[in-house]
Amino acid sequence: MFKPLEFKVEDRNPRSTWVYVTIHEGRNRVIRRFFEELGHPVARLIRVGIGEIGLGDLKEGEYRHLKKWEIKKLGQY
């Protein structure tokens, strides 16, 4: 059963719709399967964060070192 914590339509045009979805647990392809069942296949997914840790302005292939509080938060999951 898929139940998003947050769901918001960000943009819409005749060919596509951009939505912001927050989930608690990301099982294998859960978002893709959910939208496909509704008749809306997913063309692109962009992860913007994990837990309370946002990616910010990081570009594809870039990285940064985690702060101590971020490491501590990840240990709680």
MOVENPE-V871099 format. One record per residue. N is the residue number from 0. RES is the residue in three letters. OMEGA is omega in radians with two decimals (999 if undefined). Layout:
# MOVENPE-V871099
((N | RES | OMEGA) (N | RES | OMEGA))
This chain:
# MOVENPE-V871099
((0 | MET | -3.12) (1 | PHE | 3.11) (2 | LYS | -3.13) (3 | PRO | 3.05) (4 | LEU | 3.13) (5 | GLU | 3.12) (6 | PHE | -3.09) (7 | LYS | 3.05) (8 | VAL | -3.08) (9 | GLU | -3.10) (10 | ASP | -3.11) (11 | ARG | 3.01) (12 | ASN | -3.08) (13 | PRO | -3.07) (14 | ARG | -3.06) (15 | SER | 3.07) (16 | THR | 3.09) (17 | TRP | 3.11) (18 | VAL | 3.07) (19 | TYR | -3.09) (20 | VAL | 3.03) (21 | THR | 3.13) (22 | ILE | 3.14) (23 | HIS | -3.09) (24 | GLU | -3.09) (25 | GLY | 3.06) (26 | ARG | -3.04) (27 | ASN | 3.06) (28 | ARG | -3.06) (29 | VAL | -3.13) (30 | ILE | 3.12) (31 | ARG | -3.12) (32 | ARG | 3.14) (33 | PHE | -3.10) (34 | PHE | 3.08) (35 | GLU | 3.09) (36 | GLU | 3.10) (37 | LEU | -3.14) (38 | GLY | 3.14) (39 | HIS | -3.13) (40 | PRO | -3.12) (41 | VAL | 3.12) (42 | ALA | -3.07) (43 | ARG | 3.03) (44 | LEU | 3.10) (45 | ILE | 3.08) (46 | ARG | -3.12) (47 | VAL | 3.11) (48 | GLY | 3.06) (49 | ILE | -3.07) (50 | GLY | 3.13) (51 | GLU | -3.09) (52 | ILE | 3.12) (53 | GLY | 3.14) (54 | LEU | 3.11) (55 | GLY | -3.07) (56 | ASP | -3.14) (57 | LEU | 3.09) (58 | LYS | 3.12) (59 | GLU | 3.14) (60 | GLY | 3.10) (61 | GLU | 3.08) (62 | TYR | 3.03) (63 | ARG | 3.10) (64 | HIS | 3.11) (65 | LEU | 3.05) (66 | LYS | -3.09) (67 | LYS | -3.12) (68 | TRP | 3.11) (69 | GLU | 3.10) (70 | ILE | 3.12) (71 | LYS | 3.11) (72 | LYS | 3.14) (73 | LEU | 3.11) (74 | GLY | -3.13) (75 | GLN | -3.09) (76 | TYR | 999))
